Amino acid sequence: MKTTPLDAPFGARLHLETDAPLDAAGREAFRRAFAEHGLLVIQAGKLLDTRQVELLSTIGRVEPDEDGGPMRMEVTNQHDQTTAPEGELIFHYDYAYDPTPISGISMYAALVEGDVTPTCFASSSTVLSRLPETLIAELRPINAAHSCFLYRLDKPHERSIEPERLIARGQPGWGPAHFWAHHPAIFGNAFGVETLFLCQQHTDRLIGLPRTVSDEILEEVYDALYDPSHVYTHRWQPDDLVVWDNQTVQHARPEPSDGPRTLRRYHLSETDLTADYLRVGREAGIV
């Protein structure tokens, strides 16, 4: 197993020497590559679900479905059971608005025909070297509030307000108004990699600062984070497998094309959270 840098600001292409299950040394090499690069692109031909799950499981707990097997999801424009919203998605971490955001995501290009919609990635880890030291020092003691919906579902032009009392996920009365969480603006992931945890789609504010000051800081952060010269755009090819750290790497989807695209997805999570969000989201007509 070896890695070669992508022609991009971060990330690596990982080359598997065999399609046999990874041995102990191979699993350790995979973990090291993931921790170092945050994003891995693997092109090893047709990939069964079992192989995708095996590779992902080397770096954490694959979230199970209600039957106890790995939770298989699809991000697709081929049917209405897709697990992602339609249209453009700006930069985000999945489940940033949950107390325990998922730690890693894998997506496999099960169906790609022609020039399909790409996926864009930005590194929340490497951006720390490009921000002023004074700003980093200011952010270290601060928590940020994250919401699934920065604007109200019923009044899209009005900003959402965090409830004074949040109902815990899955408890009676829990719903879209409670999709909020607080996280440190800077923390270390499971591998000890320091990351900025602020994103355009879900970060509402820096707690303890006036809204105007918070907005100014976030604007400065986003200017550096989403600088086009530091964004990697992955143009999907058949059988691509992309695995990334959901706490050090953000992703986005540009305005979609109509090219057939189905990405098979499994992800890592310490808790069983997806079924709750999908159930409530479907009841509310969000997904």
C-alpha positions in Angstrom: 0.0 0.0 0.0 1.3 3.4 -0.9 0.0 7.0 -1.3 0.7 9.7 -3.8 -0.3 13.3 -3.3 -3.3 14.5 -5.3 -2.9 17.3 -7.7 -4.7 19.4 -5.1 -4.0 21.5 -2.0 -4.5 18.4 0.3 -5.5 14.7 0.1 -3.8 11.7 -1.4 -4.4 8.9 -3.8 -4.2 5.5 -2.0 -3.0 2.5 -4.0 -4.0 -0.9 -2.8 -1.7 -3.8 -3.7 -4.4 -6.4 -3.5 -8.1 -6.9 -3.2 -7.6 -9.3 -0.3 -8.8 -8.1 3.2 -6.2 -5.9 4.9 -3.9 -7.6 7.4 -2.8 -5.8 10.6 0.0 -3.9 8.9 -2.3 -2.9 6.1 -5.0 -1.6 8.5 -2.4 0.4 10.3 -1.1 1.9 7.1 -4.6 2.8 6.0 -5.2 4.5 9.4 -1.9 6.5 9.1 -2.7 7.6 5.6 -6.2 8.7 6.6 -4.9 10.6 9.7 -2.1 12.3 7.6 -4.1 13.4 4.6 -7.8 13.6 5.8 -9.0 12.6 2.3 -8.1 9.5 0.3 -9.1 8.7 -3.3 -9.0 5.0 -4.1 -9.5 3.5 -7.6 -9.4 -0.3 -7.4 -12.1 -1.3 -9.9 -15.5 -2.6 -9.1 -16.0 -2.5 -5.3 -18.5 -4.6 -3.4 -20.3 -3.2 -0.4 -18.3 -5.6 1.8 -15.0 -4.2 0.6 -16.1 -0.6 1.1 -17.2 -1.4 4.7 -14.0 -3.3 5.4 -11.8 -0.4 4.4 -13.9 2.2 6.3 -14.0 0.0 9.4 -10.2 0.3 9.8 -10.7 3.8 11.0 -13.8 3.6 13.2 -17.3 2.3 13.9 -19.5 2.0 10.8 -22.9 3.1 11.8 -25.4 0.2 11.7 -28.9 0.2 10.4 -31.9 -0.9 12.4 -31.2 -4.6 11.5 -27.6 -4.3 12.9 -25.8 -4.4 9.5 -23.8 -1.5 8.1 -26.1 1.4 7.1 -26.1 1.6 3.3 -27.2 4.9 1.9 -27.2 6.4 -1.6 -26.6 10.0 -2.8 -28.3 9.8 -6.2 -30.3 11.6 -8.9 -31.8 8.3 -10.0 -34.6 7.8 -7.5 -36.4 9.7 -4.8 -34.9 7.7 -2.0 -31.7 9.6 -2.1 -30.4 10.5 1.4 -29.2 14.0 0.3 -31.3 17.1 -0.4 -31.7 18.3 -4.0 -29.8 21.2 -5.5 -26.6 22.9 -4.5 -25.1 22.2 -1.1 -22.6 24.8 0.3 -19.7 23.7 2.4 -20.5 21.7 5.5 -19.7 18.9 7.9 -22.4 16.2 8.0 -24.2 16.4 11.4 -22.3 19.5 12.6 -25.5 20.3 14.5 -25.4 17.1 16.5 -23.6 16.8 19.8 -21.6 13.9 18.3 -20.9 14.7 14.6 -19.9 11.7 12.5 -16.2 11.2 12.1 -15.8 9.9 8.6 -17.6 9.3 5.3 -17.0 7.0 2.3 -18.7 7.4 -1.1 -18.2 5.0 -4.0 -19.2 5.9 -7.5 -21.5 3.1 -8.3 -23.0 4.9 -11.3 -21.3 7.7 -13.1 -22.1 8.4 -16.8 -20.3 11.3 -18.4 -19.4 14.6 -16.8 -21.5 14.4 -13.6 -21.7 16.8 -10.7 -18.4 16.9 -8.8 -17.9 17.1 -5.0 -15.8 19.9 -3.6 -13.7 19.7 -0.5 -12.0 22.2 1.8 -9.6 21.4 4.6 -10.4 22.8 8.0 -7.1 21.5 9.3 -4.7 23.0 6.8 -6.5 26.4 6.9 -5.1 26.9 10.5 -1.7 27.6 9.0 -3.1 30.4 6.8 -5.1 32.3 9.5 -3.4 35.0 11.6 -2.0 33.7 14.9 -4.0 36.4 16.7 -7.2 35.1 15.3 -6.3 31.5 16.1 -5.6 32.6 19.7 -9.0 34.4 19.9 -10.8 31.3 18.6 -9.3 28.7 20.9 -11.4 29.3 24.0 -14.6 29.9 22.0 -17.5 27.6 21.3 -19.6 27.9 18.2 -23.4 27.2 17.8 -24.4 25.1 14.8 -27.9 24.7 13.4 -29.2 22.4 10.7 -31.3 25.3 9.5 -29.8 28.7 9.8 -33.1 30.1 8.5 -36.6 29.1 9.6 -38.3 26.5 7.5 -41.7 28.3 7.7 -40.2 31.8 7.0 -37.0 31.3 5.0 -36.0 34.9 5.2 -36.0 35.0 9.0 -33.0 33.7 10.9 -33.6 30.7 13.2 -33.3 31.3 16.9 -31.8 28.6 19.2 -34.4 27.4 21.8 -33.6 28.1 25.4 -34.1 24.5 26.1 -33.1 21.9 23.6 -34.8 18.5 23.6 -32.2 15.7 23.2 -32.1 13.7 20.0 -34.8 11.1 19.8 -36.7 12.2 22.9 -40.5 13.1 22.7 -40.9 16.5 21.1 -37.5 16.5 19.4 -37.7 17.9 15.9 -36.1 20.3 13.4 -36.3 23.2 15.9 -33.9 21.3 18.1 -31.3 20.4 15.5 -28.6 22.5 17.3 -25.3 21.8 19.0 -22.3 23.7 20.5 -18.7 22.7 19.6 -15.3 24.2 20.2 -14.2 26.4 17.3 -10.9 24.6 17.3 -10.4 21.0 18.6 -8.4 17.8 18.0 -10.0 14.9 16.2 -9.6 11.2 17.1 -6.1 11.1 15.6 -5.0 14.3 17.4 -5.2 16.4 14.2 -6.2 20.0 15.1 -9.1 21.3 13.2 -11.2 24.4 12.8 -14.8 23.5 13.2 -16.7 26.2 11.5 -18.7 25.9 8.3 -20.8 28.0 6.0 -23.9 25.9 6.0 -24.4 25.2 9.7 -22.4 27.6 11.9 -24.8 30.2 13.4 -22.4 32.2 15.6 -19.4 32.3 17.9 -20.9 32.1 21.4 -20.2 35.0 23.7 -19.5 37.6 21.0 -21.8 40.2 19.6 -23.5 39.0 16.4 -21.7 41.7 14.3 -18.3 40.7 15.6 -19.0 37.0 15.2 -20.1 37.6 11.6 -16.9 39.5 10.8 -14.7 36.8 12.2 -16.6 34.1 10.3 -16.3 36.0 7.1 -12.6 36.3 7.6 -12.4 32.5 8.3 -14.5 31.6 5.3 -12.4 33.8 3.0 -9.4 31.7 3.8 -11.1 28.4 4.1 -12.9 28.5 0.8 -10.2 30.3 -1.2 -10.5 28.5 -4.6 -6.8 27.8 -4.7 -7.2 25.7 -1.5 -10.4 23.8 -2.6 -10.2 20.3 -4.1 -12.8 19.5 -6.7 -13.3 15.8 -7.2 -14.6 14.9 -10.6 -16.1 11.5 -10.3 -15.0 8.6 -12.4 -16.6 5.1 -12.4 -15.6 3.1 -9.3 -13.9 5.9 -7.5 -14.0 5.5 -3.7 -13.4 8.7 -1.7 -13.0 8.5 2.1 -12.7 11.6 4.2 -12.5 12.9 7.7 -15.8 14.7 8.4 -14.2 16.7 11.2 -11.1 18.0 9.3 -12.5 18.2 5.8 -15.8 19.9 4.6 -17.6 19.0 1.4 -20.0 20.8 -0.9 -22.0 20.1 -4.1 -22.2 22.7 -6.9 -25.4 23.2 -8.7 -26.1 19.7 -10.0 -26.1 18.6 -13.6 -28.5 16.0 -14.8 -25.8 13.4 -15.6 -26.6 10.0 -14.0 -24.8 9.8 -10.7 -25.2 7.4 -7.8 -22.7 7.4 -4.9 -23.0 4.6 -2.4 -22.3 5.8 1.1 -21.3 4.4 4.4 -20.1 6.5 7.3 -18.5 6.3 10.8 -20.4 7.3 13.9 -20.0 6.8 17.6 -23.7 6.9 18.1 -26.8 5.7 16.1 -28.1 9.0 14.9 -29.0 8.7 11.3 -32.3 6.8 11.6 -33.6 9.5 14.0 -32.8 12.3 11.6 -34.1 10.6 8.6 -37.4 9.7 10.3 -38.0 13.2 11.6 -36.8 14.7 8.3 -39.2 12.6 6.3 -42.1 13.4 8.6 -41.4 17.1 8.2 -40.9 16.8 4.4 -37.3 17.9 4.6 -35.8 14.8 2.9 
